[in-house]
Amino acid sequence: MKRVLLLLVIAAALVRSRGIDRPWSHGDHNGWGGAFYSNIARNYVRYGYLETRFAPVISTGNSPPEERRYYLTHPPFIGLAVSVAFHLFGEHEWSARLVPLLFGLGSIVLVFRIGSKVASRENGLVAAALFSLAPLETLYGAHVDPQGLPVTFFALLLLLAYEEGRPLVGAGALLLGAGFDWPIHYLSGLLAFHALFFRPERRRWAVGLLAGSLILVTSFLLYARFVAPHPRQQYLQSTPFDSFLFWSGVRVPPDRIPGRPIETPAPVEWLVRMASHLDSLYTLPLLILAAFGAAASWSRGGPSSLWILLSWGLAHILLFPLGAFVHDYWSMYLAPGLALAAASGLARIADSLRRARTLFLTASSTALSLFLLTAGIRRVDSLPREPAALGTKLHELTGPDEGVLMLNPLDARDAYYADRVIRDGVNRLALFEESLRGSVRYRYFVVPARVYRDRPRKPLFQAVGSCCRAYSFEEYYLFDLEPLSSRAPPP
């Protein structure tokens, strides 16, 4: 059994590491998250942990301290973990992807352990196979993001520690999981509820889990306030509470993400999109088997761990319907529960066959695993891969001590490859002149060609166009500010 599990982990590693060294590209969530959090990790390496106060700095290039901006929507552990990989292996796309990849492989082992404990080693192995080869895991198995594989790993470890009565392991899992992202606290609450009402011998766990989550959340909020007390230092003026209101759909300002308007979907539209996400990332056969297995488990008083995991995954979707609508991978916390439920469903069907049980279970789980693998690879191969050409071009045209002014925000992927100080939102002449008087020597001003052609008489465009040579690159005009920068007074 252990040899089969090892082969399964190796197979999952090979599948998830396809294209592990590819550049961060436009067209899917992997590229944005990889570039965004790799830039944070690069800043830890560049400035040091003490200078950044262990906080995620999202500014690019050699930004002066007073110009640095912080991303405090999520705890900092994903950037810190990737920075460790950068220290060990150098700054590469593959070394950043190695972090979630390893957590994902560890999660396969934990799914096996949980399945073995609540049912049988046979069920645990089937659940691990379905979990490891689901299209979601193939597509996002190396996704660099605070949400996802690191949190899943520590959540599964917390659940296993609860089932086995190991409080120190549970405390460590909660602490480390909370360092990556908030969803582990939903699981903490669910386990506390279960301990209070269904496991009298575990009631001390309820106190520890609730107190631990409260202390960790409060500590991070105080820490965030200390790191960046002024809103201008924060990314999009975003605090965890602000992010909660936005992605839950409670408050969706139209200018929350410039250039990327997001509206709260109608209920029917949301249901259709969620059905599409689930079908694409888990496939209909797996979902049907999971529904059957969950129903059978409920009717026979099956293991509570299954229902706790399913409730955990649903909680994230229902708490943040807008987030789940925009990001298909926000259903990721359903993956362990669905895999365990589907394995239970297969086992129920196999039990009814009696003599052919072993043959059916082996053949059906193998066939379903191969189907899931094929569907996942097909999804990966269909993704658009648009290179971050603008960022690469800006890096080539500028020196390490130069910056770039932007009319609109620069995409995270282009910003990562530009690796220059970027000031965006420069849409008025006064802001433009103020930027030139600052401590950073800005060399280029980037304007979307369509915007420039639509408003050629805008005072800012007239001032820049009258003195600075423009280069056309893809859908942008790059104005060379050398004549203005050379006349700018020294700081």
Phi, psi and omega per residue, in radians:
M1 nan -0.732 3.135
K2 -1.161 -0.606 3.111
R3 -1.159 -0.689 3.106
V4 -1.133 -0.723 3.103
L5 -1.079 -0.748 3.115
L6 -1.076 -0.771 3.103
L7 -1.083 -0.646 3.117
L8 -1.135 -0.747 3.112
V9 -1.125 -0.728 3.108
I10 -1.104 -0.758 3.121
A11 -1.083 -0.751 3.123
A12 -1.107 -0.672 3.118
A13 -1.110 -0.715 3.136
L14 -1.162 -0.713 -3.126
V15 -1.185 -0.805 -3.066
R16 -1.292 -0.321 -3.122
S17 -1.630 0.106 3.050
R18 -1.080 2.177 -3.128
G19 1.231 0.473 -3.067
I20 -1.140 -0.379 -3.129
D21 -1.775 0.179 -3.139
R22 -1.204 2.576 3.079
P23 -1.134 2.732 3.029
W24 -1.187 2.170 -3.046
S25 -2.177 2.835 3.053
H26 -1.295 2.745 2.999
G27 1.992 -0.235 3.099
D28 -2.719 2.903 -3.084
H29 -1.142 -0.524 -3.119
N30 -1.007 -0.759 -3.093
G31 -1.152 -0.759 -3.122
W32 -1.143 -0.886 -3.114
G33 -1.086 -0.744 -3.140
G34 -1.052 -0.793 -3.130
A35 -1.190 -0.761 -3.064
F36 -1.107 -0.881 -3.062
Y37 -1.407 -0.415 3.014
S38 -1.209 -0.587 3.073
N39 -1.152 -0.712 3.068
I40 -1.049 -0.785 3.126
A41 -1.095 -0.707 3.121
R42 -1.081 -0.615 3.116
N43 -1.214 -0.584 3.027
Y44 -1.077 -0.743 3.129
V45 -1.181 -0.710 -3.059
R46 -1.242 -0.810 -3.025
Y47 -1.735 -0.377 -3.089
G48 1.655 2.741 -3.062
Y49 -1.291 -0.615 -3.114
L50 -1.254 -0.707 -3.129
E51 -1.141 -0.627 3.114
T52 -1.479 -0.112 -3.075
R53 1.001 0.596 3.129
F54 1.080 0.249 -3.110
A55 -1.654 2.576 -3.138
P56 -1.254 1.971 3.070
V57 -1.656 2.172 -3.084
I58 -1.798 -0.074 3.093
S59 -1.134 2.597 3.132
T60 -1.853 2.838 -3.134
G61 1.251 -2.990 3.129
N62 -1.500 1.321 -3.082
S63 -1.327 2.367 3.030
P64 -1.143 2.671 -3.057
P65 -0.928 -0.686 -3.086
E66 -1.249 -0.256 -3.132
E67 -1.725 -0.096 -3.061
R68 -1.284 2.479 3.111
R69 -2.036 2.610 -3.037
Y70 -2.045 2.571 3.121
Y71 -1.924 1.815 -2.986
L72 -2.022 0.338 3.066
T73 -1.250 -0.623 -3.127
H74 -2.081 2.686 2.978
P75 -1.039 2.862 -2.907
P76 -1.587 0.042 -2.910
F77 -1.159 -0.513 -3.113
I78 -1.157 -0.749 3.089
G79 -1.135 -0.687 3.124
L80 -1.133 -0.735 -3.132
A81 -1.134 -0.741 3.120
V82 -1.167 -0.599 3.113
S83 -1.128 -0.601 3.063
V84 -1.110 -0.731 3.094
A85 -1.098 -0.662 3.101
F86 -1.136 -0.703 3.097
H87 -1.106 -0.686 -3.071
L88 -1.356 -0.726 -2.976
F89 -2.079 -0.052 -3.073
G90 1.616 2.889 -3.099
E91 -1.449 1.756 3.121
H92 -2.435 2.748 3.056
E93 -1.100 -0.665 -3.088
W94 -1.207 -0.583 -3.140
S95 -1.264 -0.548 3.045
A96 -1.181 -0.766 -3.116
R97 -1.199 -0.350 -3.127
L98 -1.095 -0.545 -3.092
V99 -1.112 -1.031 3.104
P100 -1.124 -0.541 3.135
L101 -1.035 -0.794 -3.126
L102 -1.170 -0.696 3.084
F103 -1.114 -0.659 3.121
G104 -1.136 -0.707 3.110
L105 -1.163 -0.645 3.064
G106 -1.132 -0.588 3.130
S107 -1.141 -0.575 3.103
I108 -1.056 -0.773 3.130
V109 -1.110 -0.696 -3.125
L110 -1.216 -0.633 3.056
V111 -1.070 -0.728 3.082
F112 -1.055 -0.771 -3.125
R113 -1.110 -0.778 -3.116
I114 -1.176 -0.785 3.106
G115 -1.061 -0.668 3.123
S116 -1.169 -0.636 -3.093
K117 -1.277 -0.744 -3.045
V118 -1.519 -0.300 -3.128
A119 -2.340 -1.506 3.134
S120 -2.777 2.858 3.112
R121 -1.080 -0.566 3.102
E122 -1.108 -0.839 3.099
N123 -1.119 -0.663 3.126
G124 -1.082 -0.696 3.141
L125 -1.197 -0.717 3.102
V126 -1.108 -0.779 3.124
A127 -1.071 -0.731 3.117
A128 -1.097 -0.669 3.126
A129 -1.152 -0.800 -3.127
L130 -1.166 -0.669 3.110
F131 -1.139 -0.790 -3.021
S132 -1.248 -0.473 -3.035
L133 -1.905 0.084 3.062
A134 -1.045 2.535 -3.137
P135 -0.928 -0.609 3.101
L136 -0.981 -0.786 -3.090
E137 -1.270 -0.611 3.072
T138 -1.141 -0.704 -3.084
L139 -1.327 -0.705 -3.044
Y140 -2.046 0.375 -3.112
G141 -1.206 -0.246 3.079
A142 -2.291 0.565 -3.102
H143 -1.378 2.071 -3.132
V144 -1.446 1.813 -3.068
D145 -2.872 2.582 3.110
P146 -1.132 -0.581 3.091
Q147 -1.472 2.393 3.065
G148 2.197 -2.240 -2.895
L149 -1.085 -0.747 3.102
P150 -1.086 -0.762 3.142
V151 -1.153 -0.727 3.107
T152 -1.017 -0.770 -3.127
F153 -1.035 -0.879 -3.074
F154 -1.278 -0.494 3.064
A155 -1.172 -0.767 3.092
L156 -1.114 -0.662 3.102
L157 -1.144 -0.684 3.102
L158 -1.118 -0.766 3.120
L159 -1.102 -0.744 3.133
L160 -1.130 -0.695 3.106
A161 -1.117 -0.673 3.098
Y162 -1.114 -0.788 -3.123
E163 -1.145 -0.600 -3.091
E164 -1.629 -0.052 3.124
G165 1.182 0.832 -3.138
R166 -2.069 1.528 -3.013
P167 -1.115 -0.635 -3.124
L168 -1.165 -0.725 3.081
V169 -1.113 -0.724 3.117
G170 -1.092 -0.736 3.132
A171 -1.112 -0.735 3.112
G172 -1.137 -0.708 3.129
A173 -1.116 -0.742 3.126
L174 -1.140 -0.745 -3.137
L175 -1.086 -0.865 -3.093
L176 -1.245 -0.697 3.099
G177 -1.089 -0.698 3.119
A178 -1.163 -0.422 3.089
G179 -1.242 -0.337 3.105
F180 -1.626 -0.842 3.136
D181 -2.919 2.950 -3.003
W182 -1.245 -0.557 -2.985
P183 -0.994 -0.344 3.114
I184 -1.138 -0.373 3.120
H185 -1.253 -0.474 3.027
Y186 -1.083 -0.772 -3.136
L187 -1.126 -0.679 3.085
S188 -1.012 -0.762 3.118
G189 -1.155 -0.722 3.120
L190 -1.109 -0.730 3.117
L191 -1.170 -0.649 3.095
A192 -1.113 -0.753 3.096
F193 -1.060 -0.781 -3.135
H194 -1.116 -0.706 3.137
A195 -1.143 -0.671 -3.106
L196 -1.196 -0.710 -2.953
F197 -1.874 -0.292 -3.050
F198 -2.214 -0.278 -3.122
R199 -2.301 1.436 -3.092
P200 -0.956 -0.597 -3.127
E201 -1.244 -0.149 -3.119
R202 -1.930 0.277 -3.045
R203 -1.123 -0.466 3.058
R204 -1.150 -0.506 3.084
W205 -1.091 -0.665 -3.116
A206 -1.036 -0.787 3.125
V207 -1.101 -0.810 -3.126
G208 -1.109 -0.737 -3.120
L209 -1.160 -0.814 -3.118
L210 -1.174 -0.747 3.119
A211 -1.151 -0.723 3.130
G212 -1.081 -0.801 3.130
S213 -1.114 -0.731 3.140
L214 -1.082 -0.789 3.140
I215 -1.119 -0.758 -3.101
L216 -1.160 -0.758 3.129
V217 -1.125 -0.819 -3.136
T218 -1.086 -0.736 -3.129
S219 -1.077 -0.745 -3.127
F220 -1.182 -0.686 -3.140
L221 -1.116 -0.700 3.081
L222 -1.166 -0.695 3.106
Y223 -1.095 -0.751 3.132
A224 -1.098 -0.688 3.104
R225 -1.116 -0.635 3.126
F226 -1.222 -0.710 -3.073
V227 -1.203 -0.812 -3.055
A228 -2.360 1.414 -3.088
P229 -1.250 -0.343 -3.090
H230 -1.810 2.358 -3.119
P231 -0.968 -0.565 -3.086
R232 -1.168 -0.294 3.108
Q233 -1.480 -0.129 -3.038
Q234 -1.812 2.526 -3.136
Y235 -1.127 2.043 3.137
L236 0.949 0.540 -3.098
Q237 0.887 0.673 -3.004
S238 -1.731 2.123 2.957
T239 -1.916 2.919 3.087
P240 -0.972 -0.667 -3.140
F241 -1.181 -0.739 3.100
D242 -1.063 -0.741 3.127
S243 -1.142 -0.672 3.102
F244 -1.067 -0.800 -3.141
L245 -1.106 -0.663 -3.099
F246 -1.215 -0.979 -3.026
W247 -1.304 -0.273 3.010
S248 -1.434 -0.157 3.119
G249 1.487 0.089 -3.123
V250 -1.245 -0.730 -3.135
R251 -2.418 1.938 -3.084
V252 -2.152 1.432 3.094
P253 -1.088 2.417 -3.095
P254 -1.112 -0.415 -3.108
D255 -1.769 0.309 -3.099
R256 -1.019 -0.728 3.086
I257 -2.178 1.737 -3.083
P258 -0.958 2.348 3.105
G259 1.374 -0.018 -3.131
R260 -2.428 1.216 -3.095
P261 -1.099 2.399 3.135
I262 -2.246 2.291 3.130
E263 -2.087 2.596 3.100
T264 -1.191 2.180 -3.089
P265 -1.312 2.723 3.012
A266 -1.213 2.703 -3.092
P267 -0.947 -0.766 -3.133
V268 -1.140 -0.731 3.117
E269 -1.082 -0.681 3.137
W270 -1.139 -0.772 -3.130
L271 -1.109 -0.712 3.122
V272 -1.116 -0.765 3.138
R273 -1.133 -0.736 -3.131
M274 -1.139 -0.689 3.086
A275 -1.075 -0.688 3.106
S276 -1.137 -0.763 3.112
H277 -1.039 -0.853 -3.069
L278 -1.146 -0.709 3.111
D279 -1.122 -0.699 -3.099
S280 -1.241 -0.649 -3.015
L281 -1.657 -0.279 -3.130
Y282 -2.217 -0.384 -3.106
T283 1.328 2.617 -3.092
L284 -1.101 -0.753 3.122
P285 -1.008 -0.734 -3.141
L286 -1.157 -0.710 -3.130
L287 -1.143 -0.720 3.123
I288 -1.126 -0.781 3.109
L289 -1.085 -0.705 3.136
A290 -1.139 -0.716 3.114
A291 -1.113 -0.734 3.114
F292 -1.125 -0.788 -3.133
G293 -1.127 -0.685 3.124
A294 -1.156 -0.745 3.134
A295 -1.113 -0.754 3.126
A296 -1.128 -0.681 3.125
S297 -1.138 -0.705 -3.134
W298 -1.126 -0.758 -3.088
S299 -1.172 -0.469 -3.099
R300 -1.848 0.193 3.141
G301 1.146 0.874 -3.078
G302 -1.196 -3.075 -3.050
P303 -1.108 2.424 3.135
S304 -1.197 -0.472 -3.117
S305 -1.016 -0.657 3.132
L306 -1.080 -0.793 -3.101
W307 -1.263 -0.565 3.076
I308 -1.122 -0.774 3.141
L309 -1.159 -0.748 3.113
L310 -1.117 -0.708 3.113
S311 -1.134 -0.654 3.106
W312 -1.074 -0.833 3.136
G313 -1.120 -0.718 3.119
L314 -1.168 -0.597 -3.124
A315 -1.034 -0.726 -3.108
H316 -1.140 -0.684 -3.141
I317 -1.219 -0.767 -3.063
L318 -1.309 -0.552 3.078
L319 -1.241 -0.576 -3.074
F320 -2.206 1.182 -3.099
P321 -1.091 -0.612 3.119
L322 -1.218 -0.700 3.101
G323 -1.089 -0.744 3.123
A324 -1.196 -0.495 3.113
F325 -1.227 -0.721 -3.082
V326 -1.437 -0.713 -3.081
H327 -1.887 1.887 -3.119
D328 -1.071 -0.538 -3.052
Y329 -1.321 -0.009 3.104
W330 -1.249 -0.101 3.011
S331 -1.507 0.137 -3.000
M332 -1.082 -0.486 -3.097
Y333 -1.349 -0.109 3.001
L334 -1.386 -0.360 -2.967
A335 -0.971 -0.871 -3.123
P336 -1.100 -0.731 -3.138
G337 -1.148 -0.729 3.114
L338 -1.117 -0.701 3.134
A339 -1.119 -0.766 3.125
L340 -1.148 -0.700 3.135
A341 -1.170 -0.729 3.126
A342 -1.136 -0.689 3.082
A343 -1.092 -0.688 3.084
S344 -1.127 -0.677 3.101
G345 -1.101 -0.768 3.094
L346 -1.089 -0.703 -3.132
A347 -1.133 -0.676 3.115
R348 -1.088 -0.772 3.129
I349 -1.127 -0.761 -3.132
A350 -1.084 -0.658 -3.136
D351 -1.070 -0.556 -3.111
S352 -1.286 -0.259 -3.094
L353 -1.587 -0.204 3.083
R354 0.989 -1.731 -3.027
R355 -1.090 -0.591 -3.107
A356 -1.579 0.235 -3.035
R357 -1.004 -0.960 -3.064
T358 -1.090 -0.769 3.133
L359 -1.095 -0.775 -3.133
F360 -1.120 -0.803 -3.092
L361 -1.099 -0.730 3.128
T362 -1.149 -0.833 -3.093
A363 -1.185 -0.764 -3.078
S364 -1.205 -0.728 3.138
S365 -1.193 -0.637 3.085
T366 -1.154 -0.791 -3.139
A367 -1.099 -0.759 3.139
L368 -1.152 -0.675 3.116
S369 -1.097 -0.752 3.114
L370 -1.152 -0.650 3.082
F371 -1.100 -0.787 3.120
L372 -1.083 -0.747 3.132
L373 -1.071 -0.796 3.142
T374 -1.093 -0.766 3.128
A375 -1.093 -0.694 3.136
G376 -1.168 -0.772 3.120
I377 -1.103 -0.671 3.107
R378 -1.087 -0.696 3.098
R379 -1.118 -0.756 -3.128
V380 -1.108 -0.780 -3.097
D381 -1.201 -0.348 -3.129
S382 -1.544 -0.086 -3.107
L383 -1.216 2.429 3.033
P384 -1.246 2.467 3.112
R385 -2.197 1.580 -3.131
E386 -1.772 2.045 -3.087
P387 -1.137 2.643 3.099
A388 -1.386 1.225 -2.984
A389 -1.184 -0.684 -3.106
L390 -1.114 -0.776 3.129
G391 -1.084 -0.737 3.106
T392 -1.084 -0.717 3.138
K393 -1.127 -0.760 3.141
L394 -1.120 -0.615 3.093
H395 -1.132 -0.682 3.135
E396 -1.191 -0.609 -3.027
L397 -1.485 -0.258 -3.025
T398 -2.134 2.789 3.081
G399 -1.666 2.926 -3.094
P400 -1.041 -0.454 -3.106
D401 -1.686 0.176 -3.120
E402 -1.919 2.763 -3.135
G403 -2.188 3.134 -3.100
V404 -2.338 2.313 3.030
L405 -1.658 2.464 -3.108
M406 -2.211 2.377 3.003
L407 -1.205 -0.786 3.119
N408 -1.994 2.825 3.097
P409 -1.049 2.514 3.111
L410 -1.558 2.339 3.121
D411 -0.983 2.554 -3.079
A412 -0.999 -0.609 -3.127
R413 -1.206 -0.759 3.081
D414 -1.173 -0.681 3.135
A415 -1.083 -0.684 -3.135
Y416 -1.096 -0.805 -3.095
Y417 -1.361 -0.419 3.039
A418 -1.173 -0.771 3.133
D419 0.879 0.775 3.069
R420 -2.262 2.781 3.060
V421 -1.092 2.177 -3.106
I422 -2.049 2.272 2.978
R423 -2.094 2.031 -3.106
D424 -1.866 3.074 -3.124
G425 1.277 0.351 3.118
V426 -1.470 1.492 -3.025
N427 -2.041 0.127 3.085
R428 -2.333 2.666 -3.110
L429 -1.061 -0.663 -3.129
A430 -1.107 -0.719 3.109
L431 -1.158 -0.664 3.128
F432 -1.099 -0.826 -3.131
E433 -1.163 -0.646 3.096
E434 -1.099 -0.697 -3.141
S435 -1.096 -0.711 -3.123
L436 -1.181 -0.386 3.136
R437 -1.539 -0.067 -3.101
G438 -1.373 -3.030 -3.068
S439 -1.386 -0.289 -3.126
V440 -1.627 2.381 3.097
R441 -1.574 1.796 -3.127
Y442 -1.486 2.239 -3.025
R443 -1.766 -0.547 -3.100
Y444 -2.315 2.625 3.033
F445 -2.098 2.115 -3.024
V446 -1.858 2.184 -3.103
V447 -2.275 2.309 3.027
P448 -1.019 2.311 -3.059
A449 -1.013 -0.668 -3.109
R450 -1.117 -0.735 -3.137
V451 -1.128 -0.727 -3.122
Y452 -1.139 -0.721 -3.133
R453 -1.219 -0.542 -3.120
D454 -1.316 -0.499 -3.082
R455 -2.312 1.072 -3.072
P456 -1.158 -0.384 -3.108
R457 -1.617 0.082 3.048
K458 -1.013 2.270 -3.071
P459 -0.878 -0.702 3.131
L460 -1.086 -0.781 -3.107
F461 -1.200 -0.644 3.115
Q462 -1.145 -0.726 -3.123
A463 -1.146 -0.739 -3.126
V464 -1.273 -0.765 -3.098
G465 -1.147 -0.463 -3.091
S466 -1.335 -0.315 -3.050
C467 -2.222 -0.242 -2.990
C468 -2.106 2.349 3.131
R469 -1.280 2.406 -3.110
A470 -1.867 2.407 3.031
Y471 -1.968 2.369 3.093
S472 -1.616 2.208 3.110
F473 -2.416 2.007 -3.079
E474 0.895 -2.059 -3.083
E475 -1.808 0.471 -3.067
Y476 -2.293 2.745 2.894
Y477 -1.904 2.261 3.091
L478 -1.913 1.927 -3.131
F479 -1.592 2.150 3.125
D480 -1.366 2.012 -3.055
L481 -1.591 0.220 -3.108
E482 -0.915 -0.780 3.125
P483 -1.060 -0.654 -3.133
L484 -1.384 -0.695 -3.106
S485 -1.133 -0.620 -3.135
S486 -1.193 -0.425 3.134
R487 -1.645 -0.106 -3.097
A488 -1.195 2.410 3.138
P489 -1.188 2.575 3.132
P490 -1.118 2.607 3.136
P491 -1.150 nan nan
